[in-house]
Every structure is written in C-alpha cells, then in structure tokens.
C-alpha cells in the first residue's frame, strides 16, 4: 500500500488511522472539558467536580504545579523551589518558560493576583 509516497503494510496503515482517531477523540474530550470548566461559576460546584473527576493524587499534582508557578512568579529561584519540594529542576523548568512568555494565561492570572515588580 502506498501512503504519502511511502510503501506501508496494511497493518501500519491501520495503526496510523488508529493513532489519528485517538488524537481526534483526545482533542474533542479536552475541548469538552474546557467548556465544562469554563461554564462552572460556583466555587463549591467546581470543588465537587474536581473531587469527582480527579483522584487525590491528581489533585495533589495540580496543587503542587500551581504552588511552583506561584513561587516562580514571586521571584524564587528554581533551585530553592526544587530543594523545598524535593523535586527535580525539570519539573520547574516548564513553569518558568510559561511565565516568561508575554502572552501566557498563567502569567496574566498571577499578575492579577500578585503583580510583579517591573523587571521585564
């Protein structure tokens, strides 16, 4: 079978279609969740949804990620945050990159909560 000018077996072709289908389902599910989260305006309802949809461990991971972002935003060094939480620098690097992006949603939220000193 010829796909994109490459010879592939029918099994490889089926696998490729399955991966594409899984990607579409994932994207649809993410959009649907975003719509649901965006539609909830009641804090108690959101807390209940979080408890229902996320495990305790997943909520803990989200809370830690938020704490790391707040610490970075407050000006703490990656090394001090890593030491305090006993985690690798790799876990913090992603957040640091997000906060450096001028159009970052997270940066905008954190700037609204606790404005940073003009250093940029």
Secondary structure, DSSP 8 states (H G I E B T S, - for coil): -EETTEE--HHHHHHHHHHHHHHHHHHHHHHHHHHHHHH---HHHHHHHHHHHS-HHHHHHHHHHHHHHHHHHTT--HHHHHHHHT--THHHHHHHHHHHSTT-HHHHHHHHHS---S--
